[in-house]
């Protein structure tokens, strides 16, 4: 079935024509963090029907947002990755994530918090003005999630997994039995002193300043 478009000569309408279908932006979100196999995308998006995932990937490929690549050694097979056009969506994704974070209430039963979503939230909450001239590296542990953030004279990079090289500060949140392991839960734990620190402890305050979470509406 041919997809319908909005029929408007408008940049926002065109963007929605290309990436506005259900699940499309969450696929882009996960590929913003790293290239993924089909099965990786499926595992990171619980609830997406297989036919919908296949359709969305095909549509995003046709739109020039996503491309297939041969997996680097020692992996085999094909991974999906963002094209340069797809990578240009990151500022818009971060802006939407920042706005959405301010509208979040408490997690509800059954809510899924994926590592990719947590890292995107970390990036969305990055405050460039607060990071000017700052150099430091952090490794974040919250539940089973491990992520890192590195600043080099204010230049920021982040990702899933242990920090590249020896981190300046390793931060492990002490969550309660009812806490959902999210980036927001980590920041809440850190602000209340419920976090174990290994390394340069003074960098905790720097982290909370540079990666400030907006208050929920």
C-alpha angles and dihedrals in degrees: 000000000000114000116242120232130204094250092222128129093227132118093227092049090050091050090052090048088059105035106009099096118109113281093007097109092045089055089050089047092057093045090050088065096047142325112280140198118238090254091049091054091047092051092048093050105052110192098031110125113235092237091053092050091050092047094048093049090050091049092047090049091051090050091054092243098110132032137185119244135184107256113250119250134305086030122076135210131027133321129193117234138172119262118223086267089054092047089057087068093069097090090051091048091050092049091051091046091050091050092044092050089060089056097050121115124187117313113268126223109280095022112142121219110191126195089243091055091048093052091046088053089051090053093044092054094049111124108206094191091056091047097055109131093358121136121186144110130228134191114204125205120185116159107313092337119107119182137155141214125198128189121191109185088326096315109127134213131163142169149155120291135024120341116267104253125355110327119228090223132018112201122193118185120221102219128192122240091261097043118111111222101244135137089253090053089051093053091047090052092047093051091050094048095252095130132097115226131203117181132009100010093189089068090072091076089046091052093049090049096047096042100039116172114223116242114259115253 
